[in-house]
Amino acid sequence: MPSSPDASSPARSRLLSTTSGTHLEAFGTTEWGLLAAVATIWGTSFVFMAIGLEAFAPGLVSLARVGLGAAALALVPAARRTRIAREDLPRVALLGVIWMGIPLLLFPVAQQWIDSSVAGMVNGAMPLTAAVWSALLLRRLPGRTQAVGLLIGFGGIVAISLPELPVGATRTGTAETALGTGLVFAAIVLYGLSANLAVPLQQRYGALPVLLRAQLAALVVITPFGLAAIADSHWDLGAALAMLPLGLLGTGLAFVLMATLVGRVGGPRGSIATYFVPVVAIVAGVLIRGEEVHPLAVVGTGLVLAGAWITSRREKLPPSPLGRA
């Protein structure tokens, strides 16, 4: 159940704040279920996004997915009726801007200049940026077990991505490539911060009301770019239908599930769901399209699974280096 801590607490007096998850034990059925659902939805969202981009410009795809996600959440009475304290509204708005508004615009722009495999590998660093932000905001280093698990999992992401990296100088070594990589990394830094900011908000109000208002704030950022993209788009029924699962599931449901997960286990541990996104993409490619899997990707998948399992173990919080719990 969402809690309602004293509004005068130090954590609530700062715009950028986080806290530990409510579930410090090893992941149980609920946590693994949330993780699997998020990874499955986000892992398959790339298919729908690719279909949409065949007819719609990137800004319009971003507008459609966030607009549909917000509309879906608005249909849930609990999302509309739960009141969020006025002092927390700036935090919710900030969450929407940095978790959805800016990153969903950065990724399509960046992938004009870098390959999806590069973007995917940089995206895999999200749990590491979440751990860094957690350490800064809590003034406490992550537990040794979790740190080892996060590093092993990222090693798996690198192994999965390596076979797909471009060979030669076709798209490497240019200023555009550096800029594209930088934009993706900026989005990942924002994702890591968002995973931490969502924790106390979810614990106070639940994921539904927080994500509804966050997505409305994201729409304020995305709408001008989406409307401008209409001129570079054309109508296609298949692309329009692809926006439904991308928006309703990939943006509406998945963000709610992710917020619920990080509220339970904390930002860094909950973020390991992103490690499984390329694994889901590999499995989908094999089952649906009959694609072959590179042996290094198999090794990488094993590392991802091992890293996730280690990270999911009981969290032992080390003392704060600054003397704070």
N, C-alpha and C positions, 0 to 999 in steps of 0.2 A: 504494500500500500504506500502511496506517496506520503512523505512526511512533511511537516511544516516547522522547521527550525526557527528559532528566534531571528527576526529580521535584523536585530542589532549585532548578530554574530560577525566576527571578523571576515569570514568567508563571503558574507553577503554584502560587505561594505566595499568590495573590490569588483570592478567590472570583469577582470580576468581572474577566475577562481575555479577550483575544482576540489574534489574530495575523493576518498577511497570508495570502492564499491561496497555494497552491503553484504556481498557474498565473497568472503576471503578464502573459503575452502576450495578444494579441487572442483573443477567443473562437474556438474551433474547432468541429468537428462535435460533439464530446462535450458542450461547454458549451451550445451552441445546442439540442442534443437534450434535455438535462436541463431547460433553461429552457422549451422548448416543451411537454414532458411535464407539468411542474408547472403551467404556465399553463392547459393544456387540462383537467387534472383539476380544479383549483380553480375554473376558470371554469364548468365544467358542474356542479360540486357544488351550486350555488345551486338548481338545478332539483330535485335530490333532497332538499335541505333543505326547500324549500317544500312538497314532497309530504309529507314526514314531519311538518311542523308542522301539517298539516291534521288530524292525529289525536293527535299526541304533544305534550306541553308542552315548551318549550325545554330545560329541564333534562334531560329524558329523552332528547331528541335528542342533546344533548352527551354524555350517558353512553353512549348506544348507539354513537355514532361513535368515541369514544375506546376503549371496550371492545372493539369489533370491530377497530379498528386495532391495539391491543396484542395481541389474540388472533392476528391474522394474522402479526405479527412473531414471536410466540412459536413459530410453526410452523417458522421458519427456524433450523436448528441453529446457524449462525454467530452469530445474534443471542443465543441462549441461552448458548452455551458460551464466548464471548469474555469474558475476565475484565477488569473495570474496576478500576483501582487504588482503594484505599479513600479516598485523599485527593481523588480526582476524583468520588466518589459524590455529595457535596453539590452540586457544580456540575451534575451530570446531573439531580439532583432539582430544583434551581432552574430548569433549562432546561425541564423538564416543566411546572412550575407556571406559569411566565411565558410559555411559548410556546403551551401548550394549555389548562392548567387554568383560569387566570383569563380569558384572552381569549374562550374558547369559551363562557364564562358571561356575559361582558359584552356581547357582540354581540346575543344574543337579547333581553336586557333593554333595551338601548339602542334597538333597532329597534321597540320599542313606542311610542316617542316621536318618532322621526325617520324620514324616508323613506329607502328603500334607496339612492336616488341620493346623498343626503347622506352616508350611511355609506360608500358606495363611493368618494366623492371623498376623504373623510378617510382611508380605507384606502389610497388611492393615495399618501399621504405616507410610507408605510412605508420605502421606500428612502432618503428624506431623514432619517428618524429613525435608520436604520441607519448612515448616514454620520456623523451627529452623535455617536452612541455610539462609532463606530470612532475618530473624532478624539479623543474624551475618553479612551478606553481605551489607544490607541496613542500618545497625545500627539503626533499628527501630522495635519496637515490633509490632506484628500483631494487627489489630483492635479487639476489644472485641467481636464483633459479629462473626467474622470469627474464632476466637479462640474457642468460645463456640461451633460453628458448627463443627469444626474439631474434638473436643473431643467427641461430641455426636456421630458423624459418626464412630469414632474408637470404641466407646462402642458398636455400632451395629455390627462391624466386629468381636469383641470378642464374642458377643452373637451368631452370626452365626457359629463361629468356635467351640465353646464349645461342642456342641453335638457330634462333630467328633473327639475330642481329644482322644488319646489312653487311655484305662483304664488299670491299672495295671502297672507292671514294665517291660513289654515286650520291649519297646523301650525308656524307660525313665531312667534318673539317670545315664547315662553312659557318658564317655568322648566324645564318638562319637556324642551323642545327643547334648551335649553342643557345640561341634565344628560345627555341622550342623546348629544349631540355630544361632551361631555366624556368619557363612558365609552368611546366609540369611540376617541377620541384617546388615552386611557390605554392601551387595548389595542394601539394602533399603536406607542406608545412601548415597550411590552413586546415587541412583535414585532421592533422595530429592535434592541433589546438582545439578544434571543434569536438573531437572525441572526449576531451577533458572537460570542456565547458558544459557539455550535455549532461555530465554525471549528476551534479547537484540539482540541476533543473528537473531532470527526470525523477529524481528521488523526491522532490517536493511536490510535483504536480502530475507525474505520469507522463508517458511519451506522447500520447495523442494531442493534448492541448498545446504542449510545447512545440511539437512539429507542425501543427496547423499554423500557428502564428509565425513560426520561423519560415515556413514556406511562403507565407504571404509577404514577409519582409524580403525574401529572395525574389519574389515576383517584381517588386519595386525596382530592383537592380536589373533584372533580365528583360522586362517588358520593352524598354526602348530598343534594345538590340534585336529582340524578336520581331518587333514591328518593322524595323529597318530591313530585316532579312526577307520579308515577304516578296520584295521586288526581285530577289534572286532565287525564288522558289517557284515550283509549279505544282498543281494539284495532281495527286496520284492516290488512288484508293488504297493500294497496298501499303504505301508509306504512312497514310493516315491511320490505318488499322494497327500498324506497328507501334504507333504512339500510345495506344491504349495500354498494353502491358508495360511499356517503358514508363509511362506516367503513373498508372494506378498501382503497379507492383514495384517497379524499380525505383520510383521516387516517393510514392505515398507509403506503401507498406514497408519496404525495406528500410527506410530511414527510421520508421517507428520501431521496428524490430532491433535495429542497431542501437538506437537510443536506450531501449529497454536493456539490451545486453550490457552496454557500458555502465548503465546505472547499477547493474547487479555486480559486475566484476571489475569496474574501473576502466579508464580510457585505454591504457596500454594492453591489458589482457583482452579486452573486448575487440581491439583493433586487429587481432590476429585473424579475424574473419576475412580481411582483405588478402591474406596469404592464400586462401582457398579459391579466390576468384579465378586465377589462371588454371588451377587444377580442374575446376568445373568446366572451363572453356576447353581444356584438353579432352576431358571425358565426352563433352557434347560433340566435339569434332570427330571423335572416333565413332560414337554411336550413331550420329545423325548423318555425317558426311563421309564416313569411312576413311578419315585421315590417318596417316601413319604417325607414330610417336617416336621422336628421337630418343635414343637411350639416355642421353643426358637429362632430358625432361623427366624420364622415369626416376632417375636418381634425385632430381630436384623435388619431385612430388614426395618421395620418401623423406627428404629433409624437411619439407613443409610439414608433413604429418608428425615427424619427430619433434620439430620445434614447437608446433602447436600443443602437442601433448605435454611437453615440459613446461611451457608457459601456463598451461591450464592447471598445474598442480597448486596445492595450497599456497597462498601468498603469505610469506613471512616478511612483515614490514620491518626494515632496518631502522635504526635510530636516525633522526634528522641530523645532518652535518651542522645545521645551524641551531640545534637544540630544540627543535620543534617537532612535535609528534605528527 
